[in-house]
Every structure is written in structure tokens, then in C-alpha cells.
Amino acid sequence: MNSFEKRTAMRIAGVSIVLASVASPISWFIARERSEDAIVALATEESRHLIEHVNATDLTGPEAAARANLAARSIIGGLFDIAEIYDARGQRLAEAMTKDGVAVESSLPHHGKPDYTVASYDSFGLPGQRWVMRVFVPLRKSETDPDGPISGYFEGVRVVPEWQKGQIFASSLSVALMVCLASLLCGAALYPVVVRLSADNERKTRQVLESQSALIDALQRSERELEEKVSQRTLELQHEQIRTKELLHNILPVTIAEELSASGSARPARHESVTILFTDFSGFTQTVSAMPADRMVGELNEIFAAFDDITDECGVEKIKTIGDAYMAVAGLPEACSDHAQRCVRAALRMLEYLESRNRTSAFKWSLRLGVHSGPVVAGVVGKRKYAYDIWGDTVNIASRMESAGEAGKINVSAYTYDLIRNDYECEYRGKLDAKGKGEIDMYFIRNAKGPRPA
């Protein structure tokens, strides 16, 4: 016997012993329960026959107590040592006991009025090595109708005699021993089968392992290659997502871009107080008439890129460029109380930038700037090539401020002037005609009062 067979024999023997030690008490307990069930069933059936014989199932009327007493005395001495009969309300009508019943009656657990609907029993031990079975039986006038009304209750106590205890013990023990022996015999019978199957399984396992070893190596190589490809694709996707997000933020305000990314749409919103800045190059057509197209685009790109930096630094949101016009707004999508000051600050810096650039550039540019404050509606339009735009009469008036202005100056409306007059010195121009809007009070920004805000 090799080491494997020794281990197998020991394990099977151990399992058989454990199985026998577990199954034997269980089988002993089940055999005892079945013996008790048989005794209780017989006693209950006989008691019902005696109760029906004396017509004690009908516990109404003046003779109910007499019939109950007769039934109780008839029951004791056979299968029961104590017999108690109750009426339907749970009042005890009769009680009878044998000598053994009297001996144990004081040790029995007491209970309230009976109210059960199905028969049951208890089995327990009492001091003095006494074994007692107690049955509880609801009485019905017609035992063939299990759902009929209950007419009373019968409770019986049987003190199990020594001979019956020995009989039950011997029967249960024999069943337990047979189960134990069967468990051990099963272990002995299984040993050669397990050894043979294990030998076959070992041989087949070696064959399978040898045939799958190369496959496992190939799968591991494929897995590594796949992981590398997935990591590379994931990294590329992350970079692409970052680029897409940055591109979207260049097109739309950050809060609008995030709302659009999260829900697929951006709700339009009305903003009651914003300030709009328009710029336009004076004499643009004459300036670019002799300029190559690529140079013109380069000039505009350089200037508008600088304007983008200025608006970002001043807290102004660029809306769009239209030809040589530049449009921006302050006070949306997030409201702020200094939207007019932000736009004027950005306009002054644009003029400073253009003046500085003109000193070194071959092409000299002149810029008109217009600013107006008021309510607008803002939102995203289209389902492709998204555009964040603003609408309202405020936009039209801001455009008129630019067209009614002069090169190198910032023209503002009275509404904007009212918001900035404590911060900037302005020159009143009077009521000037604005196309389609009639006469409007206009002002030129001269300079800031006190130190210029950063």
C-alpha cells in the first residue's frame, strides 16, 4: 500500500467514523420520536373512542359535568394516568388520576385556559427519572369535520412505565447501531473504488495537464498582449477625452459645457443684468484690400487671440467673432455685480494692446468699441457645431454703441454709464441717433478714477 492509498484509507475511515458518530444519534433521536408518535397516536385514538362512547364530546347542558367525569374515569388506568376534560370556554369539568398520576401532578408545568385547534403533545422528564408524555386534544361533536366548532378539550398525561421506556430505548438503539454499521460498511466498500478511480484520475490529469500547459502559456502571452493593448487604448481614449473637453470649453462657457456633457442639452436662461462689449476695426475693408488673404487671417488671429487672453483675465465671456467684429459679455453664465466694470476694463486693455502693437507692426489698426448693459437671454443653439449665443434688444443697442463710436474710443450707453460713473471718468456726447433705436444718451470713457483695477 503506497502513501496515497494509506492517506485515502485513513481519510475514508475518518469520514466513516464521523458519519457514524453524527448519523447514529440522529437516527436514535428520530426512532425515539417515531415511537413517541406511535404511542401518542394510539392513546389519543383510544381516548377519543371512550369520550365518544359516553357522549362526552357534547359538553353542554346540565349533564355535561357528569358525562365528563364518566369519560375521565374511563380513560385513566389504561393509556393515561391523568385525564382532564374542559368545556369549549376552557373551564375544567372533570379530572381523574391514577396513583402514578397523583405522584407527578404537582411537578407538571401549568398553563392557562386551553385554546388550541389541533392535537399536539409534549414529552419531558421529571425528577426521579420519570418520563412523561402529555397530549392536548380539541374535541368536536363530529370528528369527521376537522374544521367544525370545538366543543371542548381533553388533556391526558401518561407516565411512561419502565418496560415501555426500555422497549423504546432498545428499538432506538438498534436503529442507531444499524446506521452506524452501515456507515462503516459504506466506507469499507468505497475504499477500493476510490483507489481505482483516483489512479485513473491521476493518469488522466497528467495527460490533461501536459496537453494544457502549452495552451496556458499561449493564453498568458495573449493576455499580456491584450492588457498592453487595452492600457494603450485606454490612455489614448483618456487623452482624447481631455482634448475633447478642452475643445468644448473653448467653444462654450465651462458651466454650460459641463451641463451639456452631463445631460446632452443646456437650458436657455434669462439674465436680467449683463454688459455687452462690441469691437470693430475702423477702415477694415481699405486696410485688407491690398493684403494677402493668409496675412489678413494671421493679423486677425493674432489680435483676437490677445483679446481672448484679455477677456479671460478680466472675467469676461467671449461670445463670438463676426468677420472683423469681436463680441463678449460679462455677468453670465454666472451673475456678478461688477459686469459693467469688467467690460470697460477689458475694452481699455484692448485699446492699450492695439496701440502697443501698432508701434511695431507694419499694419496699423484702428478699433471702435461699444458697451451697453441690460437683460439678455442666453443658450446653446443647434445640434452640431454648438454655439453659445445671446439674444435681446440689449445686444442690438450694444452693436449700435460700437457703430456710433469713434476709432480709438470706448462708447457706452447711459445704462452702462450709470453703473461705472463712480469708477471711470466719462465725457457726455449728448443724445445721438442709433440706427433703429432713435436717440440715445452716449458717453466716451476717458480714464479710470484712482488706481486702475487689476
Residue, then its C-alpha position, 0 to 999 in steps of 0.5 A: m500500500n503506497s502513501f496515497e492509498k494509506r492517506t485515502a484509507m485513513r481519510i475514508a475511515g475518518v469520514s466513516i467514523v464521523l458519519a457514524s458518530v453524527a448519523s447514529p444519534i440522529s437516527w436514535f433521536i428520530a426512532r425515539e420520536r417515531s415511537e413517541d408518535a406511535i404511542v401518542a397516536l394510539a392513546t389519543e385514538e383510544s381516548r377519543h373512542l371512550i369520550e365518544h362512547v359516553n357522549a362526552t364530546d357534547l359538553t353542554g347542558p346540565e349533564a355535561a359535568a357528569r358525562a365528563n367525569l364518566a369519560a375521565r374515569s374511563i380513560i385513566g388506568g389504561l393509556f393515561d394516568i391523568a385525564e382532564i376534560y374542559d368545556a369549549r370556554g376552557q373551564r375544567l369539568a372533570e379530572a381523574m388520576t391514577k396513583d402514578g398520576v397523583a405522584v407527578e401532578s404537582s411537578l407538571p408545568h401549568h398553563g392557562k385556559p386551553d385554546y388550541t385547534v389541533a392535537s399536539y403533545d409534549s414529552f419531558g422528564l421529571p425528577g426521579q427519572r420519570w418520563v412523561m408524555r402529555v397530549f392536548v386534544p380539541l374535541r368536536k361533536s363530529e370528528t369527521d369535520p376537522d374544521g367544525p366548532i370545538s366543543g371542548y378539550f381533553e388533556g391526558v398525561r401518561v407516565v411512561p412505565e419502565w418496560q415501555k421506556g426500555q422497549i423504546f430505548a432498545s428499538s432506538l438503539s438498534v436503529a442507531l447501531m444499524v446506521c452506524l454499521a452501515s456507515l462503516l460498511c459504506g466506507a469499507a466498500l468505497y475504499p477500493v473504488v476510490v483507489r481505482l478511480s483516483a489512479d485513473n484520475e491521476r493518469k488522466t490529469r497528467q495527460v490533461l495537464e501536459s496537453q494544457s500547459a502549452l495552451i496556458d502559456a499561449l493564453q498568458r502571452s495573449e493576455r499580456e498582449l491584450e492588457e498592453k493593448v487595452s492600457q494603450r487604448t485606454l490612455e489614448l481614449q483618456h487623452e482624447q477625452i481631455r482634448t475633447k473637453e478642452l475643445l468644448h470649453n473653448i467653444l462654450p462657457v465651462t458651466i454650460a459645457e459641463e451641463l451639456s456633457a452631463s445631460g446632452s442639452a443646456r437650458p436657455a436662461r434669462h439674465e436680467s443684468v449683463t454688459i455687452l462689449f462690441t469691437d470693430f476695426s475702423g477702415f477694415t475693408q481699405t486696410v485688407s484690400a491690398m493684403p494677402a488673404d493668409r496675412m489678413v487671417g494671421e493679423l486677425n488671429e493674432i489680435f483676437a487671440a490677445f483679446d481672448d487672453i484679455t477677456d479671460e483675465c478680466g472675467v469676461e465671456k467671449i461670445k463670438t467673432i463676426g468677420d472683423a467684429y469681436m463680441a463678449v459679455a460679462g455677468l453670465p453664465e454666472a451673475c456678478s455685480d461688477h459686469a459693467q466694470r469688467c467690460v470697460r476694463a477689458a475694452l481699455r486693455m484692448l485699446e492699450y494692446l492695439e496701440s502697443r502693437n501698432r508701434t511695431s507692426a507694419f499694419k496699423w489698426s484702428l478699433r471702435l468699441g461699444v458697451h451697453s448693459g441690460p437683460v439678455v437671454a442666453g443658450v446653446v443653439g443647434k445640434r452640431k457645431y454648438a454655439y453659445d449665443i445671446w439674444g435681446d434688444t440689449v445686444n442690438i443697442a450694444s452693436r449700435m454703441e460700437s457703430a456710433g463710436e469713434a476709432g480709438k474710443i470706448n462708447v457706452s450707453a447711459y445704462t452702462y454709464d450709470l453703473i461705472r460713473n463712480d469708477y471711470e471718468c466719462e465725457y457726455r456726447g449728448k443724445l445721438d441717433a442709433k440706427g433703429k433705436g432713435e436717440i440715445d444718451m452716449y458717453f466716451i470713457r476717458n480714464a479710470k478714477g484712482p488706481r486702475p483695477a487689476 
